[in-house]
Amino acid sequence: MECLLFNCTPNLFDWREDGKTVVHDTHALRTLTKPPPDTNIQTTLRELPLDKLEKLGEMLEELKSDAKQ
């Protein structure tokens, strides 16, 4: 609520309007709004060749093992 009153941004990475509160287009909170992703991951996966899918699988396994550490 304070950020609405003082036209400031909280320590957030992403702000989403809830539809209940009207926020002016020039308000500082608008700078925290992320644009929608450019691509659909399902479409991208369908279009990848098999060798790239295998590499993607390896990369995902590496990320999972890094997250456990």
PDB file of N, CA, C, O and CB in Angstrom:
ATOM      1  N   MET A   1       0.817  -1.198   0.000  1.00  0.00           N
ATOM      2  CA  MET A   1       0.000   0.000   0.000  1.00  0.00           C
ATOM      3  C   MET A   1       0.859   1.260   0.000  1.00  0.00           C
ATOM      4  O   MET A   1       0.531   2.239  -0.670  1.00  0.00           O
ATOM      5  CB  MET A   1      -0.929  -0.001   1.200  1.00  0.00           C
ATOM      6  N   GLU A   2       1.966   1.236   0.756  1.00  0.00           N
ATOM      7  CA  GLU A   2       2.823   2.425   0.825  1.00  0.00           C
ATOM      8  C   GLU A   2       3.384   2.778  -0.542  1.00  0.00           C
ATOM      9  O   GLU A   2       3.533   3.954  -0.873  1.00  0.00           O
ATOM     10  CB  GLU A   2       3.967   2.205   1.815  1.00  0.00           C
ATOM     11  N   CYS A   3       3.697   1.749  -1.342  1.00  0.00           N
ATOM     12  CA  CYS A   3       4.271   2.021  -2.662  1.00  0.00           C
ATOM     13  C   CYS A   3       3.271   2.720  -3.568  1.00  0.00           C
ATOM     14  O   CYS A   3       3.657   3.512  -4.428  1.00  0.00           O
ATOM     15  CB  CYS A   3       4.744   0.727  -3.314  1.00  0.00           C
ATOM     16  N   LEU A   4       2.006   2.435  -3.383  1.00  0.00           N
ATOM     17  CA  LEU A   4       0.996   3.133  -4.172  1.00  0.00           C
ATOM     18  C   LEU A   4       0.937   4.609  -3.785  1.00  0.00           C
ATOM     19  O   LEU A   4       0.833   5.487  -4.642  1.00  0.00           O
ATOM     20  CB  LEU A   4      -0.381   2.477  -3.985  1.00  0.00           C
ATOM     21  N   LEU A   5       1.005   4.861  -2.500  1.00  0.00           N
ATOM     22  CA  LEU A   5       0.906   6.235  -2.010  1.00  0.00           C
ATOM     23  C   LEU A   5       2.137   7.072  -2.325  1.00  0.00           C
ATOM     24  O   LEU A   5       2.026   8.247  -2.674  1.00  0.00           O
ATOM     25  CB  LEU A   5       0.676   6.230  -0.528  1.00  0.00           C
ATOM     26  N   PHE A   6       3.321   6.457  -2.198  1.00  0.00           N
ATOM     27  CA  PHE A   6       4.562   7.212  -2.345  1.00  0.00           C
ATOM     28  C   PHE A   6       5.199   7.074  -3.727  1.00  0.00           C
ATOM     29  O   PHE A   6       6.295   7.586  -3.956  1.00  0.00           O
ATOM     30  CB  PHE A   6       5.542   6.772  -1.302  1.00  0.00           C
ATOM     31  N   ASN A   7       4.521   6.386  -4.650  1.00  0.00           N
ATOM     32  CA  ASN A   7       5.025   6.194  -6.006  1.00  0.00           C
ATOM     33  C   ASN A   7       6.445   5.633  -5.986  1.00  0.00           C
ATOM     34  O   ASN A   7       7.350   6.182  -6.615  1.00  0.00           O
ATOM     35  CB  ASN A   7       4.989   7.515  -6.781  1.00  0.00           C
ATOM     36  N   CYS A   8       6.626   4.539  -5.257  1.00  0.00           N
ATOM     37  CA  CYS A   8       7.936   3.910  -5.164  1.00  0.00           C
ATOM     38  C   CYS A   8       7.812   2.442  -5.557  1.00  0.00           C
ATOM     39  O   CYS A   8       6.718   1.937  -5.809  1.00  0.00           O
ATOM     40  CB  CYS A   8       8.523   4.053  -3.731  1.00  0.00           C
ATOM     41  N   THR A   9       8.957   1.773  -5.602  1.00  0.00           N
ATOM     42  CA  THR A   9       8.955   0.352  -5.898  1.00  0.00           C
ATOM     43  C   THR A   9       9.480  -0.412  -4.690  1.00  0.00           C
ATOM     44  O   THR A   9      10.494  -0.027  -4.108  1.00  0.00           O
ATOM     45  CB  THR A   9       9.803   0.047  -7.155  1.00  0.00           C
ATOM     46  N   PRO A  10       8.806  -1.482  -4.311  1.00  0.00           N
ATOM     47  CA  PRO A  10       9.306  -2.307  -3.208  1.00  0.00           C
ATOM     48  C   PRO A  10      10.463  -3.167  -3.699  1.00  0.00           C
ATOM     49  O   PRO A  10      10.806  -3.125  -4.881  1.00  0.00           O
ATOM     50  CB  PRO A  10       8.177  -3.197  -2.621  1.00  0.00           C
ATOM     51  N   ASN A  11      11.053  -3.926  -2.826  1.00  0.00           N
ATOM     52  CA  ASN A  11      12.150  -4.807  -3.184  1.00  0.00           C
ATOM     53  C   ASN A  11      11.570  -6.091  -3.783  1.00  0.00           C
ATOM     54  O   ASN A  11      11.586  -7.145  -3.147  1.00  0.00           O
ATOM     55  CB  ASN A  11      13.048  -5.117  -1.946  1.00  0.00           C
ATOM     56  N   LEU A  12      11.062  -5.990  -5.002  1.00  0.00           N
ATOM     57  CA  LEU A  12      10.452  -7.118  -5.704  1.00  0.00           C
ATOM     58  C   LEU A  12      11.096  -7.290  -7.069  1.00  0.00           C
ATOM     59  O   LEU A  12      11.717  -6.367  -7.598  1.00  0.00           O
ATOM     60  CB  LEU A  12       8.931  -6.917  -5.848  1.00  0.00           C
ATOM     61  N   PHE A  13      10.941  -8.473  -7.630  1.00  0.00           N
ATOM     62  CA  PHE A  13      11.421  -8.706  -8.984  1.00  0.00           C
ATOM     63  C   PHE A  13      10.309  -8.531 -10.000  1.00  0.00           C
ATOM     64  O   PHE A  13      10.567  -8.183 -11.152  1.00  0.00           O
ATOM     65  CB  PHE A  13      12.020 -10.095  -9.101  1.00  0.00           C
ATOM     66  N   ASP A  14       9.089  -8.767  -9.588  1.00  0.00           N
ATOM     67  CA  ASP A  14       7.958  -8.736 -10.508  1.00  0.00           C
ATOM     68  C   ASP A  14       6.724  -8.255  -9.762  1.00  0.00           C
ATOM     69  O   ASP A  14       6.450  -8.707  -8.651  1.00  0.00           O
ATOM     70  CB  ASP A  14       7.711 -10.131 -11.140  1.00  0.00           C
ATOM     71  N   TRP A  15       5.991  -7.350 -10.364  1.00  0.00           N
ATOM     72  CA  TRP A  15       4.738  -6.854  -9.783  1.00  0.00           C
ATOM     73  C   TRP A  15       3.626  -7.125 -10.768  1.00  0.00           C
ATOM     74  O   TRP A  15       3.772  -6.893 -11.968  1.00  0.00           O
ATOM     75  CB  TRP A  15       4.822  -5.330  -9.440  1.00  0.00           C
ATOM     76  N   ARG A  16       2.521  -7.612 -10.261  1.00  0.00           N
ATOM     77  CA  ARG A  16       1.361  -7.883 -11.109  1.00  0.00           C
ATOM     78  C   ARG A  16       0.148  -7.164 -10.542  1.00  0.00           C
ATOM     79  O   ARG A  16      -0.157  -7.259  -9.353  1.00  0.00           O
ATOM     80  CB  ARG A  16       1.091  -9.408 -11.220  1.00  0.00           C
ATOM     81  N   GLU A  17      -0.515  -6.464 -11.400  1.00  0.00           N
ATOM     82  CA  GLU A  17      -1.722  -5.742 -11.003  1.00  0.00           C
ATOM     83  C   GLU A  17      -2.814  -6.756 -10.680  1.00  0.00           C
ATOM     84  O   GLU A  17      -3.011  -7.719 -11.421  1.00  0.00           O
ATOM     85  CB  GLU A  17      -2.187  -4.759 -12.124  1.00  0.00           C
ATOM     86  N   ASP A  18      -3.523  -6.539  -9.576  1.00  0.00           N
ATOM     87  CA  ASP A  18      -4.530  -7.510  -9.153  1.00  0.00           C
ATOM     88  C   ASP A  18      -5.917  -7.205  -9.705  1.00  0.00           C
ATOM     89  O   ASP A  18      -6.835  -7.998  -9.497  1.00  0.00           O
ATOM     90  CB  ASP A  18      -4.589  -7.562  -7.651  1.00  0.00           C
ATOM     91  N   GLY A  19      -6.099  -6.107 -10.386  1.00  0.00           N
ATOM     92  CA  GLY A  19      -7.398  -5.770 -10.955  1.00  0.00           C
ATOM     93  C   GLY A  19      -8.305  -5.026  -9.992  1.00  0.00           C
ATOM     94  O   GLY A  19      -9.325  -4.476 -10.407  1.00  0.00           O
ATOM     95  N   LYS A  20      -7.954  -4.998  -8.720  1.00  0.00           N
ATOM     96  CA  LYS A  20      -8.759  -4.296  -7.713  1.00  0.00           C
ATOM     97  C   LYS A  20      -8.279  -2.869  -7.508  1.00  0.00           C
ATOM     98  O   LYS A  20      -9.068  -1.985  -7.174  1.00  0.00           O
ATOM     99  CB  LYS A  20      -8.721  -5.046  -6.387  1.00  0.00           C
ATOM    100  N   THR A  21      -6.992  -2.645  -7.706  1.00  0.00           N
ATOM    101  CA  THR A  21      -6.393  -1.340  -7.465  1.00  0.00           C
ATOM    102  C   THR A  21      -6.000  -0.698  -8.784  1.00  0.00           C
ATOM    103  O   THR A  21      -5.348  -1.334  -9.612  1.00  0.00           O
ATOM    104  CB  THR A  21      -5.172  -1.461  -6.539  1.00  0.00           C
ATOM    105  N   VAL A  22      -6.383   0.536  -8.986  1.00  0.00           N
ATOM    106  CA  VAL A  22      -6.026   1.261 -10.201  1.00  0.00           C
ATOM    107  C   VAL A  22      -4.665   1.905  -9.999  1.00  0.00           C
ATOM    108  O   VAL A  22      -4.460   2.673  -9.058  1.00  0.00           O
ATOM    109  CB  VAL A  22      -7.100   2.330 -10.560  1.00  0.00           C
ATOM    110  N   VAL A  23      -3.734   1.582 -10.896  1.00  0.00           N
ATOM    111  CA  VAL A  23      -2.388   2.141 -10.837  1.00  0.00           C
ATOM    112  C   VAL A  23      -2.135   2.866 -12.156  1.00  0.00           C
ATOM    113  O   VAL A  23      -2.270   2.280 -13.230  1.00  0.00           O
ATOM    114  CB  VAL A  23      -1.305   1.023 -10.577  1.00  0.00           C
ATOM    115  N   HIS A  24      -1.772   4.126 -12.068  1.00  0.00           N
ATOM    116  CA  HIS A  24      -1.552   4.957 -13.256  1.00  0.00           C
ATOM    117  C   HIS A  24      -0.407   4.388 -14.094  1.00  0.00           C
ATOM    118  O   HIS A  24       0.514   3.771 -13.558  1.00  0.00           O
ATOM    119  CB  HIS A  24      -1.246   6.421 -12.850  1.00  0.00           C
ATOM    120  N   ASP A  25      -0.468   4.594 -15.395  1.00  0.00           N
ATOM    121  CA  ASP A  25       0.536   4.064 -16.316  1.00  0.00           C
ATOM    122  C   ASP A  25       1.947   4.565 -16.034  1.00  0.00           C
ATOM    123  O   ASP A  25       2.917   3.891 -16.380  1.00  0.00           O
ATOM    124  CB  ASP A  25       0.161   4.413 -17.721  1.00  0.00           C
ATOM    125  N   THR A  26       2.082   5.733 -15.413  1.00  0.00           N
ATOM    126  CA  THR A  26       3.408   6.286 -15.135  1.00  0.00           C
ATOM    127  C   THR A  26       3.913   5.953 -13.732  1.00  0.00           C
ATOM    128  O   THR A  26       4.985   6.411 -13.338  1.00  0.00           O
ATOM    129  CB  THR A  26       3.383   7.783 -15.317  1.00  0.00           C
ATOM    130  N   HIS A  27       3.156   5.164 -12.978  1.00  0.00           N
ATOM    131  CA  HIS A  27       3.559   4.817 -11.607  1.00  0.00           C
ATOM    132  C   HIS A  27       4.816   3.950 -11.635  1.00  0.00           C
ATOM    133  O   HIS A  27       5.013   3.157 -12.555  1.00  0.00           O
ATOM    134  CB  HIS A  27       2.411   4.078 -10.864  1.00  0.00           C
ATOM    135  N   ALA A  28       5.661   4.109 -10.623  1.00  0.00           N
ATOM    136  CA  ALA A  28       6.930   3.379 -10.544  1.00  0.00           C
ATOM    137  C   ALA A  28       6.731   1.862 -10.506  1.00  0.00           C
ATOM    138  O   ALA A  28       7.599   1.124 -10.971  1.00  0.00           O
ATOM    139  CB  ALA A  28       7.705   3.822  -9.313  1.00  0.00           C
ATOM    140  N   LEU A  29       5.619   1.385  -9.968  1.00  0.00           N
ATOM    141  CA  LEU A  29       5.378  -0.061  -9.934  1.00  0.00           C
ATOM    142  C   LEU A  29       5.318  -0.669 -11.333  1.00  0.00           C
ATOM    143  O   LEU A  29       5.621  -1.849 -11.511  1.00  0.00           O
ATOM    144  CB  LEU A  29       4.083  -0.356  -9.194  1.00  0.00           C
ATOM    145  N   ARG A  30       4.935   0.118 -12.310  1.00  0.00           N
ATOM    146  CA  ARG A  30       4.851  -0.384 -13.685  1.00  0.00           C
ATOM    147  C   ARG A  30       6.211  -0.832 -14.219  1.00  0.00           C
ATOM    148  O   ARG A  30       6.270  -1.647 -15.140  1.00  0.00           O
ATOM    149  CB  ARG A  30       4.271   0.689 -14.597  1.00  0.00           C
ATOM    150  N   THR A  31       7.297  -0.315 -13.658  1.00  0.00           N
ATOM    151  CA  THR A  31       8.632  -0.723 -14.106  1.00  0.00           C
ATOM    152  C   THR A  31       8.958  -2.146 -13.679  1.00  0.00           C
ATOM    153  O   THR A  31       9.901  -2.740 -14.200  1.00  0.00           O
ATOM    154  CB  THR A  31       9.686   0.232 -13.563  1.00  0.00           C
ATOM    155  N   LEU A  32       8.204  -2.702 -12.746  1.00  0.00           N
ATOM    156  CA  LEU A  32       8.449  -4.064 -12.262  1.00  0.00           C
ATOM    157  C   LEU A  32       7.614  -5.112 -12.988  1.00  0.00           C
ATOM    158  O   LEU A  32       7.698  -6.296 -12.664  1.00  0.00           O
ATOM    159  CB  LEU A  32       8.168  -4.138 -10.780  1.00  0.00           C
ATOM    160  N   THR A  33       6.822  -4.703 -13.949  1.00  0.00           N
ATOM    161  CA  THR A  33       5.973  -5.636 -14.673  1.00  0.00           C
ATOM    162  C   THR A  33       6.782  -6.323 -15.764  1.00  0.00           C
ATOM    163  O   THR A  33       7.389  -5.664 -16.608  1.00  0.00           O
ATOM    164  CB  THR A  33       4.750  -4.915 -15.272  1.00  0.00           C
ATOM    165  N   LYS A  34       6.785  -7.667 -15.742  1.00  0.00           N
ATOM    166  CA  LYS A  34       7.498  -8.428 -16.758  1.00  0.00           C
ATOM    167  C   LYS A  34       6.610  -8.624 -17.977  1.00  0.00           C
ATOM    168  O   LYS A  34       5.407  -8.852 -17.848  1.00  0.00           O
ATOM    169  CB  LYS A  34       7.958  -9.787 -16.201  1.00  0.00           C
ATOM    170  N   PRO A  35       7.200  -8.535 -19.147  1.00  0.00           N
ATOM    171  CA  PRO A  35       6.410  -8.826 -20.350  1.00  0.00           C
ATOM    172  C   PRO A  35       6.151 -10.329 -20.438  1.00  0.00           C
ATOM    173  O   PRO A  35       6.904 -11.117 -19.865  1.00  0.00           O
ATOM    174  CB  PRO A  35       7.140  -8.320 -21.635  1.00  0.00           C
ATOM    175  N   PRO A  36       5.111 -10.731 -21.139  1.00  0.00           N
ATOM    176  CA  PRO A  36       4.862 -12.165 -21.286  1.00  0.00           C
ATOM    177  C   PRO A  36       5.988 -12.825 -22.078  1.00  0.00           C
ATOM    178  O   PRO A  36       6.625 -12.169 -22.902  1.00  0.00           O
ATOM    179  CB  PRO A  36       3.507 -12.410 -21.978  1.00  0.00           C
ATOM    180  N   PRO A  37       6.242 -14.104 -21.843  1.00  0.00           N
ATOM    181  CA  PRO A  37       7.326 -14.765 -22.585  1.00  0.00           C
ATOM    182  C   PRO A  37       7.047 -14.766 -24.088  1.00  0.00           C
ATOM    183  O   PRO A  37       5.896 -14.834 -24.520  1.00  0.00           O
ATOM    184  CB  PRO A  37       7.515 -16.210 -22.086  1.00  0.00           C
ATOM    185  N   ASP A  38       8.115 -14.689 -24.871  1.00  0.00           N
ATOM    186  CA  ASP A  38       7.991 -14.609 -26.325  1.00  0.00           C
ATOM    187  C   ASP A  38       7.591 -15.934 -26.967  1.00  0.00           C
ATOM    188  O   ASP A  38       6.910 -15.951 -27.992  1.00  0.00           O
ATOM    189  CB  ASP A  38       9.290 -14.140 -26.918  1.00  0.00           C
ATOM    190  N   THR A  39       8.009 -17.032 -26.368  1.00  0.00           N
ATOM    191  CA  THR A  39       7.779 -18.319 -27.006  1.00  0.00           C
ATOM    192  C   THR A  39       7.017 -19.261 -26.091  1.00  0.00           C
ATOM    193  O   THR A  39       7.000 -19.112 -24.869  1.00  0.00           O
ATOM    194  CB  THR A  39       9.097 -18.947 -27.417  1.00  0.00           C
ATOM    195  N   ASN A  40       6.396 -20.221 -26.723  1.00  0.00           N
ATOM    196  CA  ASN A  40       5.715 -21.283 -26.011  1.00  0.00           C
ATOM    197  C   ASN A  40       6.691 -22.450 -25.917  1.00  0.00           C
ATOM    198  O   ASN A  40       7.147 -22.945 -26.947  1.00  0.00           O
ATOM    199  CB  ASN A  40       4.374 -21.697 -26.726  1.00  0.00           C
ATOM    200  N   ILE A  41       7.020 -22.900 -24.721  1.00  0.00           N
ATOM    201  CA  ILE A  41       8.033 -23.936 -24.549  1.00  0.00           C
ATOM    202  C   ILE A  41       7.623 -25.251 -25.204  1.00  0.00           C
ATOM    203  O   ILE A  41       8.480 -25.978 -25.707  1.00  0.00           O
ATOM    204  CB  ILE A  41       8.303 -24.160 -23.073  1.00  0.00           C
ATOM    205  N   GLN A  42       6.346 -25.564 -25.208  1.00  0.00           N
ATOM    206  CA  GLN A  42       5.898 -26.805 -25.841  1.00  0.00           C
ATOM    207  C   GLN A  42       6.151 -26.777 -27.345  1.00  0.00           C
ATOM    208  O   GLN A  42       6.598 -27.770 -27.920  1.00  0.00           O
ATOM    209  CB  GLN A  42       4.408 -27.040 -25.563  1.00  0.00           C
ATOM    210  N   THR A  43       5.871 -25.656 -27.976  1.00  0.00           N
ATOM    211  CA  THR A  43       6.118 -25.518 -29.408  1.00  0.00           C
ATOM    212  C   THR A  43       7.608 -25.608 -29.694  1.00  0.00           C
ATOM    213  O   THR A  43       8.023 -26.268 -30.646  1.00  0.00           O
ATOM    214  CB  THR A  43       5.550 -24.188 -29.934  1.00  0.00           C
ATOM    215  N   THR A  44       8.402 -24.954 -28.881  1.00  0.00           N
ATOM    216  CA  THR A  44       9.850 -24.983 -29.061  1.00  0.00           C
ATOM    217  C   THR A  44      10.382 -26.403 -28.946  1.00  0.00           C
ATOM    218  O   THR A  44      11.213 -26.820 -29.752  1.00  0.00           O
ATOM    219  CB  THR A  44      10.536 -24.078 -28.036  1.00  0.00           C
ATOM    220  N   LEU A  45       9.908 -27.157 -27.944  1.00  0.00           N
ATOM    221  CA  LEU A  45      10.363 -28.532 -27.766  1.00  0.00           C
ATOM    222  C   LEU A  45       9.969 -29.409 -28.957  1.00  0.00           C
ATOM    223  O   LEU A  45      10.755 -30.257 -29.379  1.00  0.00           O
ATOM    224  CB  LEU A  45       9.789 -29.114 -26.473  1.00  0.00           C
ATOM    225  N   ARG A  46       8.789 -29.221 -29.493  1.00  0.00           N
ATOM    226  CA  ARG A  46       8.344 -30.008 -30.648  1.00  0.00           C
ATOM    227  C   ARG A  46       9.208 -29.743 -31.874  1.00  0.00           C
ATOM    228  O   ARG A  46       9.394 -30.630 -32.708  1.00  0.00           O
ATOM    229  CB  ARG A  46       6.883 -29.699 -30.969  1.00  0.00           C
ATOM    230  N   GLU A  47       9.731 -28.540 -31.987  1.00  0.00           N
ATOM    231  CA  GLU A  47      10.501 -28.165 -33.168  1.00  0.00           C
ATOM    232  C   GLU A  47      11.987 -28.506 -33.074  1.00  0.00           C
ATOM    233  O   GLU A  47      12.702 -28.428 -34.073  1.00  0.00           O
ATOM    234  CB  GLU A  47      10.349 -26.704 -33.411  1.00  0.00           C
ATOM    235  N   LEU A  48      12.459 -28.883 -31.880  1.00  0.00           N
ATOM    236  CA  LEU A  48      13.875 -29.200 -31.716  1.00  0.00           C
ATOM    237  C   LEU A  48      14.211 -30.552 -32.336  1.00  0.00           C
ATOM    238  O   LEU A  48      13.437 -31.500 -32.205  1.00  0.00           O
ATOM    239  CB  LEU A  48      14.255 -29.192 -30.236  1.00  0.00           C
ATOM    240  N   PRO A  49      15.370 -30.652 -33.016  1.00  0.00           N
ATOM    241  CA  PRO A  49      15.809 -31.957 -33.510  1.00  0.00           C
ATOM    242  C   PRO A  49      16.230 -32.855 -32.349  1.00  0.00           C
ATOM    243  O   PRO A  49      16.512 -32.375 -31.251  1.00  0.00           O
ATOM    244  CB  PRO A  49      16.972 -31.795 -34.510  1.00  0.00           C
ATOM    245  N   LEU A  50      16.269 -34.157 -32.602  1.00  0.00           N
ATOM    246  CA  LEU A  50      16.532 -35.142 -31.553  1.00  0.00           C
ATOM    247  C   LEU A  50      17.845 -34.896 -30.816  1.00  0.00           C
ATOM    248  O   LEU A  50      17.892 -35.013 -29.592  1.00  0.00           O
ATOM    249  CB  LEU A  50      16.545 -36.525 -32.147  1.00  0.00           C
ATOM    250  N   ASP A  51      18.915 -34.555 -31.544  1.00  0.00           N
ATOM    251  CA  ASP A  51      20.198 -34.337 -30.877  1.00  0.00           C
ATOM    252  C   ASP A  51      20.147 -33.150 -29.921  1.00  0.00           C
ATOM    253  O   ASP A  51      20.808 -33.150 -28.882  1.00  0.00           O
ATOM    254  CB  ASP A  51      21.293 -34.120 -31.909  1.00  0.00           C
ATOM    255  N   LYS A  52      19.358 -32.143 -30.280  1.00  0.00           N
ATOM    256  CA  LYS A  52      19.218 -30.986 -29.391  1.00  0.00           C
ATOM    257  C   LYS A  52      18.391 -31.355 -28.161  1.00  0.00           C
ATOM    258  O   LYS A  52      18.652 -30.857 -27.066  1.00  0.00           O
ATOM    259  CB  LYS A  52      18.565 -29.801 -30.139  1.00  0.00           C
ATOM    260  N   LEU A  53      17.409 -32.211 -28.335  1.00  0.00           N
ATOM    261  CA  LEU A  53      16.609 -32.657 -27.185  1.00  0.00           C
ATOM    262  C   LEU A  53      17.468 -33.448 -26.206  1.00  0.00           C
ATOM    263  O   LEU A  53      17.317 -33.314 -24.992  1.00  0.00           O
ATOM    264  CB  LEU A  53      15.415 -33.514 -27.653  1.00  0.00           C
ATOM    265  N   GLU A  54      18.368 -34.269 -26.733  1.00  0.00           N
ATOM    266  CA  GLU A  54      19.276 -35.023 -25.866  1.00  0.00           C
ATOM    267  C   GLU A  54      20.182 -34.066 -25.091  1.00  0.00           C
ATOM    268  O   GLU A  54      20.410 -34.246 -23.894  1.00  0.00           O
ATOM    269  CB  GLU A  54      20.128 -36.015 -26.698  1.00  0.00           C
ATOM    270  N   LYS A  55      20.688 -33.060 -25.776  1.00  0.00           N
ATOM    271  CA  LYS A  55      21.548 -32.074 -25.102  1.00  0.00           C
ATOM    272  C   LYS A  55      20.749 -31.315 -24.040  1.00  0.00           C
ATOM    273  O   LYS A  55      21.257 -31.041 -22.953  1.00  0.00           O
ATOM    274  CB  LYS A  55      22.155 -31.078 -26.133  1.00  0.00           C
ATOM    275  N   LEU A  56      19.503 -30.980 -24.360  1.00  0.00           N
ATOM    276  CA  LEU A  56      18.645 -30.296 -23.396  1.00  0.00           C
ATOM    277  C   LEU A  56      18.427 -31.167 -22.159  1.00  0.00           C
ATOM    278  O   LEU A  56      18.456 -30.670 -21.033  1.00  0.00           O
ATOM    279  CB  LEU A  56      17.295 -29.933 -24.039  1.00  0.00           C
ATOM    280  N   GLY A  57      18.209 -32.455 -22.369  1.00  0.00           N
ATOM    281  CA  GLY A  57      18.054 -33.378 -21.245  1.00  0.00           C
ATOM    282  C   GLY A  57      19.281 -33.387 -20.350  1.00  0.00           C
ATOM    283  O   GLY A  57      19.160 -33.389 -19.125  1.00  0.00           O
ATOM    284  N   GLU A  58      20.459 -33.392 -20.957  1.00  0.00           N
ATOM    285  CA  GLU A  58      21.707 -33.345 -20.189  1.00  0.00           C
ATOM    286  C   GLU A  58      21.819 -32.046 -19.395  1.00  0.00           C
ATOM    287  O   GLU A  58      22.225 -32.050 -18.233  1.00  0.00           O
ATOM    288  CB  GLU A  58      22.915 -33.493 -21.123  1.00  0.00           C
ATOM    289  N   MET A  59      21.459 -30.950 -20.028  1.00  0.00           N
ATOM    290  CA  MET A  59      21.517 -29.654 -19.352  1.00  0.00           C
ATOM    291  C   MET A  59      20.554 -29.608 -18.165  1.00  0.00           C
ATOM    292  O   MET A  59      20.891 -29.073 -17.109  1.00  0.00           O
ATOM    293  CB  MET A  59      21.193 -28.523 -20.340  1.00  0.00           C
ATOM    294  N   LEU A  60      19.364 -30.165 -18.340  1.00  0.00           N
ATOM    295  CA  LEU A  60      18.390 -30.187 -17.253  1.00  0.00           C
ATOM    296  C   LEU A  60      18.874 -31.046 -16.093  1.00  0.00           C
ATOM    297  O   LEU A  60      18.697 -30.679 -14.931  1.00  0.00           O
ATOM    298  CB  LEU A  60      17.046 -30.701 -17.756  1.00  0.00           C
ATOM    299  N   GLU A  61      19.482 -32.181 -16.400  1.00  0.00           N
ATOM    300  CA  GLU A  61      20.026 -33.028 -15.330  1.00  0.00           C
ATOM    301  C   GLU A  61      21.109 -32.296 -14.567  1.00  0.00           C
ATOM    302  O   GLU A  61      21.192 -32.403 -13.343  1.00  0.00           O
ATOM    303  CB  GLU A  61      20.582 -34.338 -15.900  1.00  0.00           C
ATOM    304  N   GLU A  62      21.950 -31.542 -15.288  1.00  0.00           N
ATOM    305  CA  GLU A  62      23.006 -30.770 -14.642  1.00  0.00           C
ATOM    306  C   GLU A  62      22.411 -29.697 -13.729  1.00  0.00           C
ATOM    307  O   GLU A  62      22.895 -29.484 -12.617  1.00  0.00           O
ATOM    308  CB  GLU A  62      23.920 -30.126 -15.697  1.00  0.00           C
ATOM    309  N   LEU A  63      21.381 -29.037 -14.195  1.00  0.00           N
ATOM    310  CA  LEU A  63      20.724 -28.013 -13.377  1.00  0.00           C
ATOM    311  C   LEU A  63      20.096 -28.632 -12.131  1.00  0.00           C
ATOM    312  O   LEU A  63      20.169 -28.056 -11.046  1.00  0.00           O
ATOM    313  CB  LEU A  63      19.652 -27.275 -14.197  1.00  0.00           C
ATOM    314  N   LYS A  64      19.488 -29.790 -12.282  1.00  0.00           N
ATOM    315  CA  LYS A  64      18.885 -30.464 -11.127  1.00  0.00           C
ATOM    316  C   LYS A  64      19.962 -30.833 -10.101  1.00  0.00           C
ATOM    317  O   LYS A  64      19.761 -30.652  -8.900  1.00  0.00           O
ATOM    318  CB  LYS A  64      18.115 -31.733 -11.578  1.00  0.00           C
ATOM    319  N   SER A  65      21.088 -31.343 -10.563  1.00  0.00           N
ATOM    320  CA  SER A  65      22.144 -31.725  -9.628  1.00  0.00           C
ATOM    321  C   SER A  65      22.756 -30.501  -8.961  1.00  0.00           C
ATOM    322  O   SER A  65      23.140 -30.560  -7.793  1.00  0.00           O
ATOM    323  CB  SER A  65      23.228 -32.527 -10.347  1.00  0.00           C
ATOM    324  N   ASP A  66      22.851 -29.385  -9.693  1.00  0.00           N
ATOM    325  CA  ASP A  66      23.354 -28.148  -9.102  1.00  0.00           C
ATOM    326  C   ASP A  66      22.413 -27.613  -8.035  1.00  0.00           C
ATOM    327  O   ASP A  66      22.855 -27.050  -7.034  1.00  0.00           O
ATOM    328  CB  ASP A  66      23.564 -27.098 -10.178  1.00  0.00           C
ATOM    329  N   ALA A  67      21.104 -27.792  -8.253  1.00  0.00           N
ATOM    330  CA  ALA A  67      20.115 -27.284  -7.306  1.00  0.00           C
ATOM    331  C   ALA A  67      20.137 -28.068  -5.993  1.00  0.00           C
ATOM    332  O   ALA A  67      19.767 -27.534  -4.947  1.00  0.00           O
ATOM    333  CB  ALA A  67      18.721 -27.342  -7.923  1.00  0.00           C
ATOM    334  N   LYS A  68      20.565 -29.324  -6.042  1.00  0.00           N
ATOM    335  CA  LYS A  68      20.607 -30.163  -4.840  1.00  0.00           C
ATOM    336  C   LYS A  68      21.800 -29.836  -3.952  1.00  0.00           C
ATOM    337  O   LYS A  68      21.818 -30.195  -2.774  1.00  0.00           O
ATOM    338  CB  LYS A  68      20.650 -31.629  -5.227  1.00  0.00           C
ATOM    339  N   GLN A  69      22.788 -29.161  -4.510  1.00  0.00           N
ATOM    340  CA  GLN A  69      24.005 -28.859  -3.739  1.00  0.00           C
ATOM    341  C   GLN A  69      23.830 -27.680  -2.840  1.00  0.00           C
ATOM    342  O   GLN A  69      24.761 -27.302  -2.129  1.00  0.00           O
ATOM    343  CB  GLN A  69      25.163 -28.608  -4.655  1.00  0.00           C
TER     344      GLN A  69
END
